[in-house]
Amino acid sequence: MKYRKKPVVIDAIQWKGGNDLTEIKQFAGEAFFCWHIHTDSISIETLEGMINASKGDWIIKGVKGEFYPCKPDIFEATYEPVEEVKQ
């Protein structure tokens, strides 16, 4: 059998590298404090343990509030921008 991934809207931010993680901290909130900065990557505490994100990777907030990195080519093939509905 074949299966299609259910359409899910996610929040994501692209890490552009460097030690200034202000934008990511605002995005991740309290979860930020589980992260560690390295010279050319950041380690993110995920449901599967610590995973490194490199410059250019997307940081995705999952449907249960978890965070994980995604390579740019996979992100582009899997996600597309969604027009936000103003309330």
C-alpha positions in Angstrom: 0.0 0.0 0.0 1.0 3.6 -0.5 0.4 6.4 2.0 0.3 10.2 1.8 1.5 12.3 4.6 -1.3 14.2 6.3 -1.2 18.0 5.7 0.1 19.5 8.9 1.0 23.2 9.3 4.3 23.6 11.2 6.3 26.5 12.6 9.9 26.7 11.4 12.9 29.1 11.3 16.2 28.8 9.4 19.4 28.9 11.4 21.8 31.2 9.5 24.8 30.3 11.6 26.8 32.3 14.1 26.6 32.6 17.9 23.7 35.0 18.0 20.7 32.8 18.6 18.3 35.6 19.7 15.9 34.9 16.8 15.9 31.1 17.5 15.5 31.7 21.3 12.4 33.8 20.6 11.1 31.1 18.3 11.8 28.2 20.7 11.0 29.8 24.0 12.0 27.8 27.1 13.1 24.8 24.9 16.1 26.9 23.8 17.9 26.1 27.1 18.3 22.5 26.0 20.4 23.6 23.0 24.2 23.9 22.8 26.2 26.1 20.5 29.3 24.7 18.7 31.6 26.4 16.2 29.6 25.5 13.1 26.5 23.8 14.5 24.0 23.8 17.3 22.9 20.7 19.2 19.1 20.4 19.8 17.5 18.1 22.3 14.9 16.2 20.3 12.7 13.2 21.2 15.4 11.0 19.7 18.2 12.7 21.8 20.7 15.4 20.8 20.9 16.1 17.1 23.1 18.7 15.4 21.8 21.4 13.1 24.2 23.0 10.6 24.2 26.5 9.2 21.2 26.7 6.8 19.2 23.9 8.4 15.6 24.6 9.3 14.5 24.2 13.0 11.0 22.8 13.0 8.6 22.9 15.9 6.6 19.6 15.8 2.9 19.1 16.5 3.6 18.2 20.1 5.9 21.2 20.7 9.1 19.2 20.1 12.0 20.7 18.0 14.2 19.0 15.4 16.4 20.1 12.5 15.7 19.6 8.8 18.1 19.9 5.9 17.2 22.7 3.4 16.6 20.3 0.5 14.3 18.0 2.5 12.5 21.1 3.9 11.9 22.5 0.4 10.7 19.1 -0.9 8.3 18.6 2.1 7.0 22.0 3.0 5.6 25.1 1.3 4.7 28.5 2.8 1.2 28.9 4.2 -0.7 32.1 4.2 -1.4 33.0 7.8 -5.0 33.8 8.7 -5.3 37.0 10.7 -7.6 36.9 13.6 
